[in-house]
């Protein structure tokens, strides 16, 4: 029996490769030869053993792009040679939410890596209805970043923010940077982007945002208030997952404003200034993954509306995956997105 290596996290801080059986795709599956995969923020939570929804050991990785090498007997939309990316969500298709096309809220929702199939692997099997062709001109690297772009896009849509409205993004990791790019496109004005890491803040500035260097003593609330006639921003996007950054997001929105929660919180019950909700009639809204956002994200990339490849800071082969995780878990390494190439 032929096998191929797939990355797993057996315990916190450790990557190992396990041999997986190479099989033919099922009737409605496509078999993909992986070309690129990216390390996600939620992968880092998993690497630290602190993911709120997944216990170790676990497969890892869900941002990928590759080439179709074989299709199942009932697949009609793909052929060998197609360049594709994958939406890694698994939804039941029959619950209350799935029947309303809100599959991101599926009561049985899961993801491929949680079911034992990670993206840091030579091969990947995906349902044809969760596989998307990459247009000509969209690289495999960009294809691997369609997933995080879709996360950011879903949050922007959820916010309801309009052209001309000021906004803020707390956290300048990959999701925060992508959200800022989309906000510039949508609102026509520069969002405030805050982080403790100077490299990430400078990257946001280079990509068109108003950067706020928290570790240099800049006061986020004061900078925003002084720039918005003491009103605040219409929407703030929390993309870190910490109690302190959530409080910051709540404090910088105007009365009647909205905070969109994107960060994954390792601590499930953060303390927040609850009285602000009544006193200022503000709202806090969660944003869960994506639903019908991959198609739009691919269009944005193919038309050159987002510069997602500029977020790639390191490229490594598959056998150096451990190094990639270690680079990202140390803020002083000045990383945003690590791409794994040469998956064979």
N, C-alpha and C positions, 0 to 999 in steps of 0.2 A: 504494500500500500504506500502510495506517495504521500509525502507530508510537506508542510511548509511552516516556518516559524511565525509565531504571533506573540506580541508583548503582553505580559501580565504584570500586575503589582501584587506579589504574594504577601508583602508586609510593608509597613510605612518606610519610605525612603529607598525602596529596592525595585529594580526592573529585572525581570527574567523573561526568557523566551521559551515557549513551549511548542512542541511539534503538534500541528493540527492536521487531520486527514484531508487530503485533497479529494474533493468529490465533484460530481456533475451538479450543475444548478438544478433546483426544483423547477416545476412546470412554469411558474410565474416569476422566476428569479433570473438575474443576470450575474455572471461571474466576472469580477473585475480584477485586473492586475493593477495593484496599487502603484502609483507613480509618486505621489506626494501625500503627506499627512502632516497636520499641524498640531502642536500641543496647546490645549485650551486651558483656561483658568480653572474650569471644573476638574480637568485632569490633575491639576496641581493639588486641589483639595483631596483628591483620591490618593495622590502620591504621598501626601502628609498623613493619610489615614483619618481625615477629618471631613470627608464628604457626608453631608447630612442625610443622603438617601441611599448610599451604597456602602456595603461592608467589604472588607478585604478577606480573601484574595479576590481580585477582579481583573478582567480584561480591561484595556485602556485605549482610548483614542476614538474620535468620532468625526473629525474634520478631515476629509480625504477627497482625492480625485484620482482618476485612473483611466484605464482603457478596457473596454469590454472584450473578453476573450472567448466567452461562450454564453449562449442564452438557453433558457429552458424551453421545453417543447411548445408552450402556449404563449410565449413572448412574441409580440408583434411589432413593438415600437423600437427595438434595438437590434443591431447586428454587431458581429465581431469587428473591432476596429473603432467603434464609437468612443469618443472622449467624453467622460461623464464625471459628475459629482453625485453625492448621495445625501439625502435627508435621512439621518440615522434614527429617527423616531419610530417607535412601534406602537400603533394604536389598534384597539380591538375592532373598530369599525361598526360596532353594534350598540354601544351604550348611548345614553341620552345625548351626550355631547358630540359623539362621533356622528350621530344621525342629524345633528344640526350643523355639521361640517366644522365643528370646533374641536378638531381632533387633538389639539395641543392641551385640551382639558380632559382628555379621555380618562375615565375612572381606572382604567387598567394600563395607563401609559407606561412605556418603558423605552429603553434605547438599546441599540445593538450591543454596545459594550457591556451593558448590564446583563445581557443574555449570553455572554461568553464570546462575543466576536468584536475584537478591537480593530482600529484602523491602522495600527502600527504593525503591518503585516504585508506579506507579498501578495496575498489574495484577499478579496472581500466579496461576500455574497449579499446581494440586495434585492428587495422586491422591485419589480419593474415600475410600480407606481410610486416609488420613493427614489427613483433614479432620474437624473436630468442631464441632457446633452449639453456640452459646453460649446458655445458658438465659436466659429473660427476667430482667432485673435485673442481668445481667453486662454491663458496658460494653465497648466496643471497646478502651478502654485496658486494662482488666483482661484482656481476651482476648489482648492482645499479651504480657501477662506470664505467661500460662499456661505458656509454654515454660520460662522460668527457674524458675518454681515447680516444674515437673516435674523439673528437674535436682536441685533441693534435696530434693524428696520422694523421689526415687530413692535419694539418699544416706542419708536418714534410715531408709528401709526397709532399706537395705544394712547399716546399723550394728547393727540388732537391739536398739537401746536401748529400755528399758522404763520404765514409769511409776515416778517416784521416783528415777531415776538421774541424777546430775549430769553435765553436759556442758559443753563449751567450743567456741566458734567463733572461729577465728583469721581475721580479715578481715571487715570490716563493709560490704563492697560489697553489691550486690543479692543475690547468691547467699547470702552469709553472713547477711544480714538475713532472707531467706526461710527459711533453715535454722533460724535462731533462733526465728522465729514457729512453725514446725512443732514444734520441740522443746518450746516452752512448752505447746502443745496436747497433745503426746504424753506428756511426762514429768510435767507438772503443777508443775514447778519452773523457776526462772529459769536459763537457760544463761549462762555467762560469754561475753561478746563483746568481743574485743580488736581495736584498730586504732590506727594512728598519727594518724588524722584525727579531730579532736574532734567535728566535726559528725556524722560517721557513728556514732561511739560514743554520742553523745547521742540520736540517732534510735533506736538499739537499746534504750537505756534507756527512751525514751518508749514503745516498743512492748512493754516488759515484761521486758527482759533485765538482767543484771548487767553494766554496762559497765566496761571496763578501758582507761584512757587511757594508752597506751604512751608517747606523746610528752610526757606530763606527769610522767614518771618512775615511774609505777606498774609494779611488777614482777608480771608475769602469773603466773609460777610461784608466787611467794610468796602472792599474793592467793588463788589457787586452793587451795594447800596449807593456808593458814590457815583456809579456809572448809570444808575437807573432812576435818578431823581428820588432816591430813598424809598423806592417802591419794591424792588426785588425783581426776580425773573418770573416769567409765566410758568415755566417748567424746569425742574431740576431732575437729573438722572443720576441715581446712586449706582455706581458700577464697581464697588469695592467689596461690600459685605461686612462692614464694621459698624459698631454702635456709634462711634464718633462721626463717621462720614454720613451716616443716616441723619444724625442730629444736624450736621452742617447743611445737608440738603433741605431739611425742613425749615431751617432758619433763613435761607436765602430766597425763598419764593415769596411772591407778593400775596396779599390777602386774596383768598379765592384761588390761589395757585395750586399746582399739582406736582407731587414727587412721584417719579416712576422708579420702581425698585427692580434693578437688574442684578445686583450683587448676590452671590451665594454666601449666606451667613453660616459659619461654622458653629456659632452660638445661637441656639434657636429662639431665645427670648431677650433681645437687646432692650435696654432701657431707652425710652424716647421721651421728649418733652410733650407729653400727651395734651396738656392744656392748650397748646398752640392750635390744635385742630378746631376747638370751639372758638377760641378768641379770634382767630384769623380766618376761620371757615376754609381751611385748606384740606387737601385730600392726599392720600397715599395709595398708589395703585401698583399692583404687581404686574410683571410682564413675564409670561411663561413661554420660553422657547420661541416657536414660530408656527404659523399655520397659513399656508398659501403665500409664503414670503420668499421661498427659494426662487420662484419664477421671476419675481420682481427684482431680486438681488442680482440674478444673472443678467437681466437687461441693463441694470445700472452699471455693471462692470463692462459688459460688451460695448456699451455706448460711451465708456470712458468717464462716467460721472463720479466715480470713486477711485481713489488711488490706493487700493488695498495692498498692492505689492510693496508699497513704501513702508509698511509696518513690519516687514520681514527683517529681522536683525541678525539671524544666524541660520545657516543651512548645514545640516549634518546628515551623514548616512545612517541607516537603520541601526547598525551595530553600535552607534554612539548615542542611542536614545537616553540612556542614563545620564550622560553629560548634559543633554538638552534640558532634562528636568532639573538638574542641579543648577544650571545657569539661571533658570527662571525662578527658582525658589530663593535666590539671593539677590535682593534689590540692587545692590551695588554693582551688579554685572551689566546694568543698563540694557535690558532686553525687553522687547515687546512681543514679538512673535518668532518662535523657533519652528522652522520647517524641516521635516525629515524627508530626504530624497534617497535615491538609489535603494529602493525597497527590496531588491532581490538579494 
